[in-house]
Amino acid sequence: MPRPKKIPLRMCVGCRARKDKRELVRVVRTPEHMVLIDPTGKKAGRGAYLCPKLECLQKAAKSRALERALGVQISPEILAELEASLRNED
């Protein structure tokens, strides 16, 4: 009898809910210290996961959870870019 396939779970840094990795959006800090959304989930760098909702991004920005998870200070311009890309995904 085949073993059931494991589903990788990740935690949203905004609402702290554990969800399937494919349901979340990966935000990555590249080795060049750029912060961007990783739609493939395979880019090199430090990653953090967010629900694809603006509320989670705003919570993570307000509590600085995204900055702690990525280990880099995030400018308001980058947050605006992340917000715009999350709006486009909806």
C-alpha positions as CSV (number, residue, x, y, z in Angstrom):
1,M,0.0,0.0,0.0
2,P,1.5,3.4,-1.0
3,R,2.1,5.9,1.7
4,P,0.1,9.1,1.5
5,K,2.0,12.1,0.0
6,K,3.1,14.7,2.6
7,I,1.6,18.2,2.0
8,P,4.1,20.9,3.0
9,L,2.6,23.4,5.4
10,R,3.8,26.9,6.0
11,M,2.8,29.7,8.3
12,C,1.6,33.1,7.1
13,V,3.7,35.8,8.8
14,G,0.6,38.1,8.9
15,C,-2.2,36.1,10.4
16,R,0.0,33.2,11.6
17,A,-2.3,30.6,10.1
18,R,-0.8,27.3,8.9
19,K,-1.8,26.5,5.3
20,D,-0.8,24.4,2.4
21,K,2.4,25.8,0.8
22,R,0.7,26.2,-2.6
23,E,-2.1,28.4,-1.1
24,L,0.4,31.0,0.2
25,V,2.5,33.6,-1.6
26,R,6.3,33.5,-1.1
27,V,8.1,36.7,-0.5
28,V,11.8,36.3,-0.9
29,R,15.0,38.3,0.0
30,T,17.5,37.5,-2.7
31,P,21.2,37.3,-2.1
32,E,21.4,40.9,-3.4
33,H,19.1,42.0,-0.6
34,M,16.1,42.7,-2.9
35,V,12.7,41.9,-1.6
36,L,10.2,40.5,-4.2
37,I,7.3,38.1,-4.7
38,D,8.3,34.6,-5.9
39,P,5.5,33.1,-7.9
40,T,7.4,29.9,-8.5
41,G,8.5,29.4,-4.9
42,K,11.9,28.3,-6.1
43,K,14.1,31.5,-6.2
44,A,17.2,31.5,-4.2
45,G,17.1,33.4,-1.0
46,R,15.4,33.7,2.4
47,G,11.7,33.3,2.1
48,A,8.6,34.2,4.1
49,Y,5.0,33.2,3.3
50,L,1.8,35.4,3.2
51,C,-1.8,34.7,2.5
52,P,-2.8,36.2,-0.8
53,K,-4.8,38.9,1.1
54,L,-3.9,42.5,1.6
55,E,-4.9,42.3,5.3
56,C,-2.2,39.8,6.0
57,L,0.4,42.0,4.2
58,Q,-0.7,45.0,6.2
59,K,-0.6,43.0,9.5
60,A,2.9,41.7,8.7
61,A,4.1,45.2,7.8
62,K,2.6,46.8,10.9
63,S,4.1,44.3,13.3
64,R,7.4,44.1,11.3
65,A,7.0,40.4,11.1
66,L,7.9,40.4,7.4
67,E,11.1,42.3,8.2
68,R,12.0,39.9,11.0
69,A,11.3,36.8,8.8
70,L,13.5,38.1,6.0
71,G,16.2,39.7,8.1
72,V,16.2,43.0,6.2
73,Q,14.5,46.4,6.6
74,I,11.7,46.9,4.1
75,S,11.1,50.3,2.6
76,P,7.6,51.8,2.0
77,E,8.2,51.6,-1.7
78,I,8.8,47.9,-1.6
79,L,5.7,47.4,0.5
80,A,3.7,49.4,-2.1
81,E,5.1,47.1,-4.8
82,L,4.1,44.0,-2.9
83,E,0.7,45.4,-2.3
84,A,0.2,46.2,-5.9
85,S,1.3,42.7,-7.0
86,L,-1.1,41.1,-4.4
87,R,-3.9,43.2,-5.9
88,N,-3.1,42.0,-9.4
89,E,-3.3,38.3,-8.2
90,D,-6.9,38.7,-7.0
